């Protein structure tokens, strides 16, 4: 084991890997927390797995930094021990452990991303939908999000409007041509939950706008959460929320793959680039209640 009081190439590498492990584990925990908060069983189970694995990865990262050696997660170590118990050799057990570590972090996040993409694909035929509108502004402006809930053939569009004081209000019309709209199919129960979030947000009245909330993006995220739709933890601005809905939650691969790849002495696999397609939207087909 390297002496951390005397930095070497190995100890420097372990510090870098440890930091990446801790960052990746933190992202998994944040995404898992979003899954647990969603009112659907599948995302809650996936969220619990992500939180547990994220915490394990954070601990592994801390151990890598403080020990001067790259440390694998307890998930990987335990799986390796089981594999050896069934007669696997050291190399085989190591790769089985790496695979289990990757699956524990990547699997639930990909499942959440796949569920969201299925909801997007099925939105055109669903009677109940939740839609997020994104309007891009100049490089010096933040952009804007609006959120819509379709029930009974009518879509209610609303947003957080006003700075420094503002509140959640109905929009005077459907989002225009400057917006890109992403629609997601939901069940009647999920649509009811989203509408309950809308009522609560509107009843909050006038509030002070803040970068961390309340703002247009936190309003949209709250409604999505109540509809059982989990978005990546990094979706904290109008543009990032738009990208998060499209790109999925697979970013948690950062923690698991780097940690496992380093511990196995190999290179971490690269994450495939997500698609960049957008959904069309016919704003004129939806009725919008006015305040």
C-alpha positions in Angstrom: 0.0 0.0 0.0 1.4 3.4 -0.9 2.2 5.9 1.8 -0.1 8.9 1.2 2.3 11.2 2.9 4.7 10.6 0.0 2.8 11.2 -3.2 3.6 9.0 -6.2 2.2 8.3 -9.6 0.1 5.6 -8.1 -1.3 7.7 -5.3 -2.1 10.6 -7.6 -4.0 8.2 -9.8 -5.9 6.9 -6.8 -6.9 10.4 -5.8 -8.2 11.2 -9.3 -10.1 8.0 -9.4 -11.4 8.5 -5.9 -12.7 11.9 -6.7 -14.5 10.5 -9.8 -15.9 7.7 -7.7 -17.3 10.2 -5.2 -18.8 12.5 -7.8 -20.4 9.6 -9.7 -21.7 8.1 -6.4 -23.1 11.5 -5.5 -25.0 11.7 -8.8 -26.4 8.2 -8.3 -27.6 9.2 -4.8 -29.3 12.4 -6.2 -31.0 10.5 -9.0 -32.0 7.7 -6.6 -33.6 10.3 -4.3 -35.7 11.5 -7.2 -36.8 8.0 -8.0 -37.8 7.3 -4.3 -39.8 10.6 -4.3 -41.8 9.6 -7.4 -45.2 8.0 -6.7 -44.5 4.8 -8.7 -43.2 1.5 -7.4 -40.7 0.8 -10.2 -38.9 4.1 -9.9 -38.9 3.8 -6.1 -37.2 0.4 -6.2 -34.7 1.7 -8.7 -34.1 4.8 -6.5 -33.4 2.7 -3.4 -30.9 0.6 -5.4 -29.2 3.7 -6.8 -28.9 5.4 -3.4 -27.4 2.2 -1.8 -24.9 1.7 -4.7 -24.1 5.5 -4.8 -23.3 5.5 -1.1 -21.1 2.4 -1.6 -19.3 4.1 -4.5 -18.8 7.3 -2.4 -17.2 5.2 0.4 -15.0 3.5 -2.2 -13.9 6.9 -3.5 -13.1 8.1 0.0 -11.1 5.0 0.7 -9.2 5.4 -2.6 -8.2 9.0 -1.7 -7.1 8.3 1.9 -5.3 5.0 1.2 -3.3 5.9 -1.8 -4.6 2.8 -3.7 -7.7 2.5 -5.9 -10.4 0.7 -3.9 -13.3 -1.2 -5.4 -16.8 -0.9 -3.9 -18.2 -3.4 -1.4 -20.6 -4.4 -4.1 -17.8 -5.5 -6.3 -15.8 -7.1 -3.4 -18.8 -9.1 -2.3 -19.7 -10.4 -5.7 -16.1 -11.4 -6.3 -16.1 -13.4 -3.0 -19.3 -15.2 -4.1 -17.8 -16.0 -7.5 -14.7 -17.4 -5.9 -16.9 -19.5 -3.6 -18.4 -21.1 -6.7 -14.9 -21.9 -8.0 -14.2 -18.9 -10.2 -10.5 -18.0 -10.7 -9.2 -14.6 -9.5 -9.5 -12.9 -13.0 -12.9 -14.3 -13.7 -14.2 -13.3 -10.2 -12.8 -9.8 -10.7 -14.7 -9.4 -14.0 -17.8 -10.8 -12.5 -17.5 -8.2 -9.7 -16.9 -5.4 -12.1 -20.0 -6.4 -14.1 -22.1 -6.5 -10.9 -20.9 -3.1 -9.8 -21.7 -1.6 -13.2 -25.2 -3.2 -13.3 -26.0 -1.9 -9.8 -25.3 1.7 -10.9 -26.2 1.7 -14.5 -29.2 -0.7 -14.6 -31.7 1.3 -12.5 -30.8 4.6 -14.2 -31.2 3.2 -17.7 -34.5 1.6 -16.7 -35.7 5.1 -15.6 -34.5 6.6 -18.8 -36.2 3.8 -20.9 -39.5 4.3 -19.0 -39.4 8.0 -19.8 -38.6 7.5 -23.5 -41.5 5.0 -23.7 -43.7 7.7 -22.2 -42.5 10.2 -24.8 -43.1 7.8 -27.7 -46.6 7.0 -26.5 -47.7 10.5 -25.8 -49.3 11.0 -29.2 -51.9 8.3 -28.5 -52.5 9.0 -24.8 -55.5 10.8 -23.4 -53.6 12.0 -20.3 -50.2 13.7 -20.8 -47.7 15.9 -19.1 -45.8 18.3 -21.4 -42.8 20.4 -20.8 -42.1 23.4 -23.0 -38.7 24.9 -23.4 -37.9 28.3 -24.9 -34.3 29.1 -25.7 -33.2 32.7 -25.2 -29.9 34.5 -25.8 -26.6 33.4 -24.4 -27.0 36.0 -21.6 -30.5 34.8 -20.6 -31.5 31.6 -18.9 -34.4 30.5 -21.0 -37.8 29.4 -19.8 -39.9 26.3 -18.9 -43.6 25.9 -18.9 -45.6 22.8 -17.9 -48.9 21.5 -19.2 -51.3 18.8 -18.0 -53.8 17.2 -20.4 -56.9 15.8 -18.8 -60.3 15.2 -20.4 -59.2 16.6 -23.8 -58.0 19.9 -22.3 -54.5 20.9 -21.5 -53.8 23.5 -18.8 -50.6 25.3 -19.4 -48.9 27.2 -16.5 -45.5 28.4 -15.4 -43.6 30.4 -12.7 -43.6 33.9 -14.0 -42.0 37.1 -12.5 -38.7 38.2 -11.1 -37.7 39.1 -8.4 -41.2 38.4 -7.2 -43.4 35.9 -9.0 -45.7 33.0 -8.8 -47.2 30.0 -10.6 -49.9 31.2 -13.0 -51.9 30.0 -16.0 -50.4 31.0 -19.4 -52.6 33.2 -21.6 -52.2 30.7 -24.5 -50.4 27.5 -25.5 -46.7 27.7 -26.1 -45.9 29.3 -29.4 -43.4 28.6 -32.1 -40.4 29.7 -30.0 -41.0 26.7 -27.7 -39.9 23.1 -28.0 -42.5 20.9 -26.4 -41.9 17.4 -25.0 -45.0 15.4 -24.2 -45.1 12.3 -22.0 -47.9 9.8 -21.6 -49.2 9.3 -18.1 -51.9 7.3 -16.4 -55.1 9.0 -15.2 -53.8 8.6 -11.6 -50.5 10.2 -12.5 -52.2 13.1 -14.2 -54.3 13.6 -11.1 -51.2 13.7 -9.0 -49.6 16.2 -11.4 -52.7 18.4 -11.2 -52.6 18.3 -7.4 -49.1 19.6 -7.5 -50.3 22.4 -9.8 -53.0 23.4 -7.3 -50.5 23.4 -4.5 -48.0 25.5 -6.4 -50.6 28.0 -7.4 -51.9 28.3 -3.9 -48.4 29.2 -2.7 -49.1 32.7 -4.1 -46.4 35.3 -4.7 -42.8 34.2 -3.9 -39.3 35.4 -4.3 -37.7 33.9 -7.4 -34.4 32.0 -6.7 -31.8 30.1 -8.7 -32.5 27.1 -6.5 -36.2 27.7 -6.5 -38.9 28.6 -6.8 -38.6 29.2 -10.5 -39.9 27.9 -13.8 -37.7 24.8 -13.8 -38.4 23.8 -10.2 -42.1 24.2 -10.9 -41.9 21.8 -13.9 -39.7 19.4 -12.0 -42.2 19.3 -9.1 -45.1 18.5 -11.4 -43.1 15.8 -13.3 -42.1 14.2 -10.0 -45.8 14.0 -8.9 -46.5 12.4 -12.3 -43.9 9.7 -11.6 -41.4 11.0 -14.1 -37.8 11.1 -12.9 -35.4 13.4 -14.6 -31.6 13.5 -14.0 -30.4 15.4 -10.9 -28.5 17.8 -13.1 -31.6 19.1 -14.8 -31.7 22.4 -12.9 -32.0 25.0 -15.6 -34.6 25.3 -18.4 -32.1 24.0 -21.0 -30.8 21.2 -18.8 -34.3 20.1 -18.0 -35.1 19.9 -21.7 -31.9 17.9 -22.3 -32.6 15.7 -19.2 -35.9 14.7 -20.6 -34.3 13.7 -23.9 -31.0 12.3 -22.7 -32.1 10.1 -19.9 -30.6 9.4 -16.5 -27.8 7.1 -17.6 -25.2 9.6 -16.4 -24.8 7.5 -13.2 -22.5 5.2 -15.3 -19.7 7.8 -14.5 -19.3 6.5 -11.0 -19.6 2.8 -11.5 -17.6 2.4 -14.7 -14.7 4.6 -13.7 -14.4 2.8 -10.3 -14.8 -0.6 -11.7 -12.5 0.0 -14.7 -9.8 1.4 -12.4 -10.1 -1.4 -9.9 -9.8 -4.0 -12.7 -6.8 -2.3 -14.2 -8.7 -1.7 -17.4 -10.3 1.3 -19.2 -13.8 2.3 -18.3 -16.3 1.9 -21.0 -17.7 5.0 -22.7 -21.3 5.9 -22.6 -23.1 6.0 -25.8 -24.3 9.4 -27.0 -28.1 9.8 -26.6 -30.3 10.7 -29.5 -31.1 14.3 -30.2 -34.6 14.0 -31.8 -37.4 16.2 -30.6 -41.1 15.7 -30.5 -43.4 17.9 -32.6 -46.4 19.7 -31.0 -49.6 21.2 -32.3 -50.4 23.9 -29.8 -53.6 24.7 -31.6 -55.2 21.4 -30.9 -55.2 21.9 -27.1 -57.6 24.2 -25.2 -55.9 26.4 -22.6 -57.8 27.7 -19.5 -57.2 31.3 -18.7 -56.6 32.8 -15.3 
